[in-house]
Amino acid sequence: EEEEEDEDMSDSSSPPIPYAQKPAPEGSCTTDGFCQAGKDLRLISLCTEQIDVPPGFLLVGAKSPNLPEHILVCAVDKRFLPDDHGKNALLGFSGNCVGCGEKGFRYFTEFSNHINLKLTTQPKKQKHLKYYLVRSAQGVLSKGPLICWKECRSRQSSAVSHSAKPNPSASPSTTPESGAANGYKTGFTQTGRS
């Protein structure tokens, strides 16, 4: 009866639900930070564990909206991740659960359900896979560099300035009226003149 009440509450006065996840299989763990098999995926719990990472896969950190202070550890085929320039990531997804060891997730939607991300929007790997994870000389796994997806790069420039990386090559084009930027005249005036 409780489930029916929840469905009835979606009347015209409540905002539309943009994305509804499939319910977890019966008997599955639905705790934030754990996979459906009940295994802990939080970096703080796995930082000293030896994690089996297949060849061609990398450990990355996912952010869950319900656990903003935690990073969830995932093994993802690096072909589906961008290179250092935010390019060349294959479309699609291939990942494994580092908690229970289940392999072969081919869709990020399916994977995000398995790791209990509990998303309110359509699952996108670009939005939720945030960090590369790195192991220190002492063997401790920790948050590494940000994964630079193409779309996060274009959003950074228009987003809050403290989150954008300083880009000195962008500044000359922003001040053409001054005639000089960074000590150089704008345009192509330096060619042919010594």
Salt bridges, closest charged atoms under 4 A:
ASP32 OD1 - LYS118 NZ 2.81
ASP40 OD2 - ARG42 NH2 2.71
GLU69 OE2 - HIS70 NE2 3.86
ASP77 OD2 - ARG79 NH2 2.66
GLU102 OE1 - HIS114 ND1 3.99
GLU151 OE2 - ARG155 NH2 3.48
